[in-house]
Amino acid sequence: MRNLRIITAALALAFAAAVTAPATPAAAQSSQQATKPKKKQVKRPARSAPRQIACTEFGCHPIPPNCRPQTGYRWDGMPSGFDVVVCR
């Protein structure tokens, strides 16, 4: 009878040790994940250069990328005060 109790206690202790042993590394991993979450890296498209604005006789408007504003002149050669859009 005494031998049976010793064997049962030994088996219970071995079973308890086997069940708790694998849980320890998993618990350590889950605690590391909880403290150090991975940051998401969001890829954003590259921003283009700001568009130029030309103030012509018809108002101020953005001009196309391959164009540039130049000073506009009246028929007698005096500056008109407005821009002229010149494209390549």
C-alpha positions as CSV (number, residue, x, y, z in Angstrom):
1,M,0.0,0.0,0.0
2,R,2.8,2.4,0.9
3,N,4.6,1.6,-2.4
4,L,1.4,2.4,-4.3
5,R,1.2,5.8,-2.7
6,I,4.9,6.6,-3.5
7,I,4.4,5.5,-7.2
8,T,1.2,7.6,-7.5
9,A,2.9,10.7,-5.9
10,A,5.9,10.3,-8.2
11,L,3.6,10.0,-11.3
12,A,1.6,13.0,-10.3
13,L,4.8,15.1,-9.7
14,A,6.2,14.0,-13.1
15,F,2.9,14.8,-14.8
16,A,2.8,18.3,-13.2
17,A,6.4,19.0,-14.2
18,A,5.7,17.9,-17.8
19,V,2.6,20.1,-18.1
20,T,4.2,23.2,-16.6
21,A,7.6,23.0,-18.3
22,P,6.5,23.8,-21.9
23,A,4.2,26.6,-20.7
24,T,7.1,28.6,-19.3
25,P,8.8,29.5,-22.7
26,A,5.5,30.3,-24.3
27,A,4.6,32.6,-21.4
28,A,7.9,34.4,-21.8
29,Q,7.3,34.9,-25.5
30,S,3.8,36.2,-25.0
31,S,5.1,38.7,-22.4
32,Q,7.8,39.9,-24.8
33,Q,5.2,40.4,-27.5
34,A,2.9,42.3,-25.2
35,T,5.7,44.7,-24.2
36,K,7.2,45.2,-27.6
37,P,4.6,45.5,-30.4
38,K,5.9,45.8,-33.9
39,K,5.3,49.2,-35.5
40,K,3.7,49.2,-38.9
41,Q,5.6,51.0,-41.6
42,V,3.3,52.8,-43.9
43,K,4.6,53.5,-47.3
44,R,3.5,56.8,-48.5
45,P,3.8,58.0,-52.1
46,A,6.6,60.5,-52.8
47,R,5.3,64.1,-52.7
48,S,5.8,66.0,-55.9
49,A,7.2,69.5,-55.9
50,P,4.7,72.3,-55.3
51,R,3.1,73.6,-58.4
52,Q,3.8,77.2,-59.6
53,I,1.1,79.7,-59.9
54,A,0.9,82.4,-62.6
55,C,-1.3,85.4,-62.2
56,T,-2.5,86.2,-65.7
57,E,-5.1,88.6,-67.0
58,F,-7.7,85.9,-66.4
59,G,-6.7,85.3,-62.7
60,C,-4.2,83.3,-60.7
61,H,-4.0,79.6,-61.7
62,P,-1.5,76.7,-61.3
63,I,0.5,76.1,-64.4
64,P,1.5,72.7,-65.9
65,P,4.8,71.1,-64.9
66,N,6.8,71.8,-68.1
67,C,5.8,75.5,-68.1
68,R,7.0,78.6,-66.3
69,P,5.7,82.1,-65.7
70,Q,7.3,85.1,-67.3
71,T,6.6,88.8,-67.1
72,G,4.0,89.9,-69.7
73,Y,4.4,93.1,-71.7
74,R,1.9,95.4,-73.4
75,W,2.1,96.3,-77.1
76,D,4.2,99.4,-76.4
77,G,6.9,97.4,-74.4
78,M,5.8,98.4,-70.9
79,P,5.3,95.6,-68.4
80,S,1.6,94.7,-68.0
81,G,1.8,93.6,-64.4
82,F,0.6,90.1,-65.3
83,D,2.4,86.9,-66.0
84,V,2.5,85.0,-69.2
85,V,2.7,81.2,-69.2
86,V,5.6,79.9,-71.4
87,C,5.8,76.1,-72.1
88,R,8.7,74.2,-73.7
